[in-house]
Amino acid sequence: MSEGRVAGRRTLKNWIGGEQRAPLGGRYLDDLEPATGDLLARIPDSGAEDVDLAVAAAGKAFPEWSSLSLQERASCLVRLANLVAEHSEALAEIESADTGKPLALAKQIDMARVEANLRFFAGAAQHWPADAHDMGPAGFNYTRREPLGVVALITPWNLPLYLLSWKLAPALMTGNCVVAKPSELTPLSADALWAMAKEAGIPPGVINLVHGSGVRCGQALVDHSEIKAISFTGGTRTGRMIAAAAAPRLVKTSLELGGKNPALVFADADLDQAVAGLVRAGYTNQGQVCLCCSRILVHEDLMEELSLRLTDAVANLAVGDPSSPDTDQGALISAEHQQKVLAYIDLAREQGGRILSGGKAHHPEGRCRQGYFVEPTLISGLPEHSCLHREEIFGPVVTLQSFASEDEAIELANSSDYGLAATIWTRDLATVQRTAARVKAGLVWVNGWLVRDLRTPFGGMKDSGLGREGGRWSLEFFTESKNIHLPAGV
Ligand code: NAP
C-alpha cells in the first residue's frame, strides 16, 4: 500500500480464495466521495454466483485453519495489526475519503480501534477459559467450544473497518472462515485490509470479501445454505429481514441495530462537563454513530442555561473539508441521506420546533462545495410525541426536552422503540444507581460517553438488536458448545 494515497478512481475486485476476482456478471457500482460527490472507485455489483465462489473458498480453507493452534491464529492477527499500525495514515485517508468523516477522527478513533480489535481478540481468545463441571462419583464434564464453519459478516458505512474488524477478529480466532460484505457506500478500507492478508500470513480462503448491494449480494450471502452464522450491524429494518431469512435454517444471528439514545441531565449535573460531553455524544461523526445521544432530556431548572450553552458550543463546530485538521464535522454519507436529514429538520419546523443552531445544508468553499454537508442542528420545543424524538435520524440533529421529575425523565428516556445506549449526567450516586437500573438500554455511561472496554458486553435492547458482542460474548457467538462427560476414575 502506498502511503498517503487515497485509492481513487480505480476498479475494485472481490477477494476470493486469496485472489482478486472480477464479478462474474461483469456489473459494477459507483462509489462516491461524500465530501465532493466525485467518483472514488467502481466496485463489483456481486451476485449469488460470486457469493457461491466466496463461500466455497472459505469452506475449502476451513479444515486447515480450524486445526491451527490458537497461537498460530493469533500470530496472523498480530501481524495484521502490525500492518494496520504501519499503514494507519493511508488507511485513515481512505476511510475519511470514503465516509466523509474528518481525517483526524478516522486516525484517532477508527484506525486505532481496528488495530486494537485485532490485538484484543488475538489475546482474549487465548485467555478464554474452558468450562469444566465436576460431578464427584458420577464423573466429570468438560466443554469444548468448536468453530461454526463459514460465517458471514455484514457491516454498515458509518464505522466501516472499525466494525468489520470487531467481527473479523473473534470469528478468526475461534477458527471460523469468513465471507464479509461491507456497505456498498464504503468498500475501500476493507479492500485495503484484505490486500494485507497475505503478508500477515492468513492462508488463502480464510477471509473472503464480496462487494455489492445489500439487496443482491448481502441477501445472497444471508440465504446461502453453507453459512453457519451471520454477524450483522446495520439498521433495524435490515436486521429484521436478516433474522427472518436466517430463522428457517436455524442460523445463528448477532444483530447490532439502530438507536435513539437519550442523555439524562439532572439538576445537579456539572454543566461544563455535561456540555462538552453532550456535544461529543450528539455530533461525533456528524451524528452517524449508533451510540450518539440524539435526545437530550434535561431537568427543567437547567433547561435555559443548558440550551444557551449548547447552542453556543454547537454553533462553534467547524463544518467542512474532512481532510482539514480544523474540521470538526465532515460530510454525511450520501446525497440521499443528506436529504433525509434535512427533511426531518423541515418537519421539526412544521411541528413548531425552535432551531437553536444549524438547520440547513452547508456548502463549503472550494473542493467540497458539492459535498453532502448539514449544519450541526439543535432543536427544542417539539411536541412530546414528535417523531423526531423517536425515530433514528442518524445525522447531526439533536433535540432538547425538559423533565420535572426522575420518573418523568425515565418515562421519556424509555419512550422510543430503541434501547441501545444512554448517558446520565449527575453528581449523585443514588440517582445514578436508580436511573441506570430503570433505563432500557444495553449500555449506560455516567458523566461520559463512548468509554469502551472491549471485554464488556456490547449491544442493545428492544429494537436495537439481539445478542451481545465484545469479549467472551463474541467468542461464544462464533462457537458451538460441546459438552463431554467422562465417568469417574478414567
Ligand atoms: P443498513 O442499510 O441496514 O445496511 C447495513 C449492511 O447491510 C450494509 O452492508 C448493507 O449493504 C447490508 N444490507 C442491506 N440490505 C441487506 C439485505 N437484504 N441482506 C443482507 N445485507 C443487507 O444500515 P446502514 O444504513 O449501512 O447503517 C446505518 C445503521 O446501522 C443505523 O441504523 C445505525 O444505528 C446502525 N448501526 C448500529 C450499530 C450497533 O452497534 N448497534 C453500529 C453502527 C451502525 P449496502 O449498504 O450495500 O446496502
Boltz pocket constraint, residues with backbone or C-beta under 6 A from the ligand:
constraints:
  - pocket:
      binder: B
      contacts: [[A, 154], [A, 155], [A, 156], [A, 157], [A, 158], [A, 159], [A, 181], [A, 182], [A, 183], [A, 184], [A, 185], [A, 212], [A, 213], [A, 214], [A, 215], [A, 217], [A, 218], [A, 219], [A, 220], [A, 222], [A, 233], [A, 234], [A, 235], [A, 236], [A, 237], [A, 238], [A, 239], [A, 241], [A, 242], [A, 256], [A, 257], [A, 258], [A, 259], [A, 289], [A, 290], [A, 392], [A, 394], [A, 420], [A, 460], [A, 464], [A, 465]]
      max_distance: 6.0
